[in-house]
Amino acid sequence: MTYPDRIDRQWIASLTDAELQHAESELRARFAEQETLEKQRRGAHYDLLRGPEALTAAWLRWSMVSNATRARGLSVRYRN
């Protein structure tokens, strides 16, 4: 799936339920990868909101889509 530079309500509203679930799963995986790298780098000093821009941007993109997914009453199965 191709994601816009800026995820917004209009883009989210244009997605079908299946597309939204897929986007949520992919964006969560991207965020989790960034978060894992930052946790390895910072250890006990890890703080999401004080992390690098790439980490906070990944979290924001995922959280917006995640909130929309939950608002539609959908669930997502994550890959392990």
N, C-alpha and C positions, 0 to 999 in steps of 0.2 A: 504494500500500500504506500502511496505517496502522501506525505504529510506537508501541510503548508508551513511556511516559516513561522507563522503565528496562528496557533490554534485558538479559535473563538467559537462562540455559541452558534453562529451561522454555519460554520463548517461542521460542527458536531451535529446540528439539526439536519444537515444534508445526508447523514449516514443512516443506513438501515441498521436494524438491531444487530445483525450478524457482523456488519462492518465495524460498528462501534465496539462490539466485544473483541473483535480481532485487533483493532487499534489499541484498545486498553491493554490487552495481553502483550502486544509488541512494545508499547511504550513503557509498560512496567518492567519488562525485561531490559530495556535500554537503561532505565533509571537504576535498576538493581545492579547492573554492570558498573555504572558510574559510582554508585554508592559503595560497592565492594572495593573498588580501587581506592576510593578516598578513605575508607575505614582502614585499609592496609597501610596507607600512607600516613594517616594521622593517629591511628591507634586510639588510645583513651581520650585523645583530644578532639575526636571527631565531633563535628557539629554541623548538621545539614545546612542550616541557614548562614553559616560562616564558611561554607565550602566554596569551591571555585564556581564560576559562572556556569560551566557545563553541567555540573551536578544540580544546581538549583534550577536551571532551565529544564533539565530532564525531569525533575520532580514536578515542576509546574505543569509541564505538558501532560505528564501522566495523571496528575491529580485532577486536572480539568476534565479529562476524558473519563477517569474513574468515577468522579462525582456524577457525570452525565449518565454513565452506565447504571449506577445505583438508582438514580432518579427515575430511570425507565423501568426499574425493577428487574434488571438483568443480572446474571451472575457470570463470572469468568473463571475458567479453569486455567491455572497457571502451570507452565512447564517447570519441572524440577531441575 
